[in-house]
Amino acid sequence: MVVFLLHKSTCSFNFSYLRFYVGTISSCSSYRKSKHKKKNIVIDSHQKNQKGHHGRNSSYLYGRSLCQISMEASKRPITRVLLKSTWELSPPDDKRINSICTIAEKKGISVEFKPVSHLYNISDGRPHQGVCLEVGNRSVFPMNPELLNKLINMENTSSPLFWVLLYDIHDPVNVGSILRTCSFLGVTNVMMTSRCAPLTAVACKASGGATELVNLYTVGNSMEFIKALMKLGWDILGSGTNADSYEVDDDADKLRESNHKSIDIPGNLLPPMCDITAVKITKPSLLVLGNEGSGISIAVLNTCSKVINVNPSPRCTTPSSVSCLNVSTAAAIILHRLLNH
């Protein structure tokens, strides 16, 4: 039995989950040394590269807000909650920590107190704010025709449907940042190609918890997926192409309009490039965000009805101005403009 001596005048700790610690821990020393059985985790093909660097088929999330969102969202298995050891006798007055421990008690998830050095080792030296979660892989469902129809019929909105496809985006920080923007602006369904960066702890941290909130789906064949949406009358918008090297024939726009309905687009027919200020969402649309290096492939590019470009401000006349934007930054500008105008 563990006895906690806390003075109410010096500690505003939520005692609602104190019973959890007492009931779970037979003694502090034996608790720290105890071994916990690992849950069996089914790894999706897109998630197989998420195996933690600590040698388990699980990884770690860290940070108070991210851990709280992950506990509340329940979109991945959680095996342990790791808290800063000094909180064992002097808990923090933080609603997020209270929520994490309360949920852990309800779900029977073990809670352990660890030295700060151990938490920094888990987070690879990144700020952890005194809390880490040992988690399994995030559930990401593979797209198929049945699921596609189900998602379209499920969405109940007066505005045209709007989804985002992350096309081979390699940097986990970019993936996380884009998902954060999508969640903030109300994009609930995001598709990812199999070559996108896995949802590692770095991606989850960059997302601010959006990886646990947004509905994520993997697309094995992006061309088949896009053509399926085209048959349903969706508008395909591309982004991530170098405007300086982009050339479109004067008659291409009319020719594309006549061919778009048949789905079979000529391979040499590039879509028109439009400034973001000239694009409006008038029907169900899919925004394809190209990767950091090569952008969108020619095959996918040819399925787009238009390619969106973010032009610099007229003030950018100095030679020191950068020539392009990071994909996550460009995505934030494009999404905000499209979804608010």
N, C-alpha and C positions, 0 to 999 in steps of 0.2 A: 504494500500500500504506500502510495506517495502522498506526503503531506505538503500542501502549498500554504505558505505563510505570506499573505498579501495584505497590506494595509490599505484600506479604501481611500484614505486621504492622500496617498501618494501614487495610487495606481487605479486608472479608470478602465479596468479590463472587463470585457464581457464575460461574465461568469456562466453564461448559458451553455458554453461548451467546455467548461472546466471539468464537468463530469466525464466527458469523453476521454480526457487525458488520464484521469484517475482509473476509469474502467478499463482502459486499453493497456496502460503501462503497469506492470507488476512491480517494477523497480527501475529507476533511471539507468542503472548500470546494465541490467539485463536487457532493458529495452534497446539501448544503443547497440548492444552486441547481437541482438536477435536477428535471425535471417528470415526474410519474408519471401514467400513463394511468389514467383512471377506468373502473371496471367498469360494464357496463350493468346498471342496477337496475330491476327490474319493480316498479312501485308499485301496491299494492292500493288499491281504492277507499276503504277506511277510512284508509289511510295517506297519501293524496295531500297532506294538509295538513302533512306532516312535513318538507317541503322546508326545508333549513337556511337560517338567516338570512345565511349567507355566500355565498349564490347558487348552491349546488349541490343536486343531488337526493340529498343526504346530510346527515347532521347529526353532532353530536359528543356522545360520552359522556365523562364525566370522573369521576375518583375511583378509587383503587386497587382497592377491592373490587368496585365496579360493573364496571370494565374487565376485571378478571380473570374475573368471572362471565360477561360477554359473550363473551370469548374462548373460554372453556371450553364454553359452551352452544351456540355456533355457530348461533344462530337468526336471524342477520342478516349481510349481507355487511360485511366490515371491510376497508377499503382502506389505512389507515395507522395506525401507532402513533406518537404524539407524546410525547416524554419531555423533561423539564427538561434544559436544556443543560449544567448543571453536573454531571450524571450521566455525561457523556461520558468524563470522566477520574476521577470519584469516584462510582461507582455506589452506591446505597443497599443496605443489608443488609435486604431485604424479600422474603419469599417470594412475595408477590403480583406484584412487578415481575419477579422471576425467572420466574414462571409465564407472565406476559404475553409476555415476550421469547422464551421457549422455544417457546411455541405459534406466535408470529409466525415464528420460524425454520422450524418444520415446515410452515407453510402458505404460506411465501413472501410474507408481508406486510411491507412496507417499514417501517423504523423510522427516525424522524428526531428530532434534538435541537433544541429550540426554546427561546428565552428565556422566562422566567416571564411576562413581560408579554404575549407572544403566547398563552400558554396561558390567561391570565386573559381575554384578548379572546375566545377560543374559548368559554370557560365563562361568558361574560357577567358576569365578576367573582365568580363563585361558587368556593368552594374546590375545587381540582382535584387536590391532593396530588401534583402533578408529572407526571401522566399523563392524556392524552386519546386517544380513539379517533375516527377519522373512519369513520363507519359508514353503511350504507344503512338502508332501512326494515325494521322488524321484521316477520317473516312472520306474518300473521293470516289464518286461513282462513275463508271465508264458510260459514255453516251451511246445510246442505241435508238432505233426508230421508235420503239414503244415508249421509252423514257422521254424522248423529244416531244412526242404528241402529248404525253401526260403533263409535261412542264408548260407547254403552250396553253393547254386547257385549264391548268391550275391558276394561272396568273389572272387576277381579277382587277383590272385597272382601266381607267378611262383614257389614259395616255397610251400611245403605241408601245408595244413591247420593245425592250432595249436590253440586249445582252452584250457581253464582251468576251472576245477570244484572245487569250495570250498565246502568241505564235512563237514558240521556241525561245522564250525569254530566259536567258541563262543565269542572270545574277539574282540570287535569292533576295537581296535587298530591293531590287526593282520589282520582283514579284510581290513582296510584302507591301511595298509602298503603293502599288497599283491597286491591290486588294483593299488597302485602307481607304483610298480615294473612292473606290466602288461602293464600299460600305457606307461611307460618309454621304455620298450623293444618291444613295438608294438603289444601286444596281444589285439585285439580289442573286442573279445567276451569272456565274463566270465560268467559262470553259478554258481548259489548258491543254495544249498539245503534250504528247508524251516526252518531248525533249525540253520542256520547261524545267527550271530549277525545282528540286523537291522542296517540300514545306518543312525546312529545317528550323531549328530554334532561331536562327538569324532572320529568316523570312517571317516567322511568327512575331518576333520582336519588332521588326520594321513595320509590320502591319498594324501594330497597336491593338492586336486582338481580333482583327478582321478575318484572319484565317479561320477563326473559330465561329464566325457569324455568317459569312457569305456562303451561299450554296455553290460548291465546287464540283466540276465534272471534267473528266478526261476525254479527249477526242483523239482516237487512234488514227483516223484518216480525215484530215481537215478538209480536203476537197469534197469528199462524200458528204460531210456534215454541212458544208457551205451550200452545196448544190441542193441538198434536201430543204434547206431554208429558202433558197431561191425558188424552188418549185411551189413553196407556200406563199410566195409574193414578198419575201423579206428583202430589204435593202441591205447590201453589203458595203460597208465603209472601210476603207483601208487607211493605215497610218504607218509611218516608219520608213518612208522612202525619201531619198535624197532629191530635193527639188531642183538642184543645179543640173543634175544629169538626167532629168525627166523630160522626155519629149513625147508629145501627143500629136498625131496627125489631125489636121483641121476638120476632116470629115469623120473622125473616129467616134465622136459623141453620138452622131445620128446612127452610125452603123452599129454601135454597141446597143443602142436603144432597141433596134430591130432584132438583134441577136439575143438580148438578155432574156427574152421570154422563152426561147428554145433551150436555154441552159448551156448549149454548146457554143462557147465563146471562142472565136479565132485566137490562136496563140500569139499573134503579133498585134493584137488590138488593145492598147493600153487605155485604162480609164482616164477621164479628165482629172486634173489636180485642182482642188478648190481650197481657197482660204477658209479657215474655220468660221469666220464671220459670215460666210455666204451659205453655210450648210444648216438645214433645219430638218428635224425628225418629223416626218409626216405619216410614216407607216412603220410596221415592225422592222427593227434594224439590228444588225450585228456589227460591232466595231472590232476590227482585227488590228491588234497592236503588234507590229513587227519587232524582231529582236534587235539587240544592241549592235550587232555587226552588219548583217546583210539585209535586215529589215524583213520584208515579205517576199516570198518566192514569186517568180514570174507567173507560175501556174495559179497561185492564189490571187495574185494581183489582178490577173485577167478576169477573175470572177467579180471583182469590185465594181460597183456602179460609179463610184468616185473615190478619189484618194484625198484625204484631208491633210492640209499643210498649215502649220503655225508659223506665220510670218513675223519677223522681228518688228519692234516698234520703230517708227520713223526717227526716233531719237538715237538709234544705234547706228551712228555714222563713224565711230572711231575704229581704228584698226585693231584695238584691243578687245573688241566684242567677240564673243564666241560664235562659232558658225552654226551650231545646232544645239538641240536640247536633249537631255537624258530622256529615255523612253518613259520613265515614271513621271517626270516633270511634264513632258508633252501630254501624257495621258490625263494628268490632272487638269490641264488647261482645256483639252478637247472635251472631256467628260463634263466639266462644269459649264462650258459654253453650250454643248448640245442639250443637256438636261435642264437648263434654265432659260433657254430661249426657244 
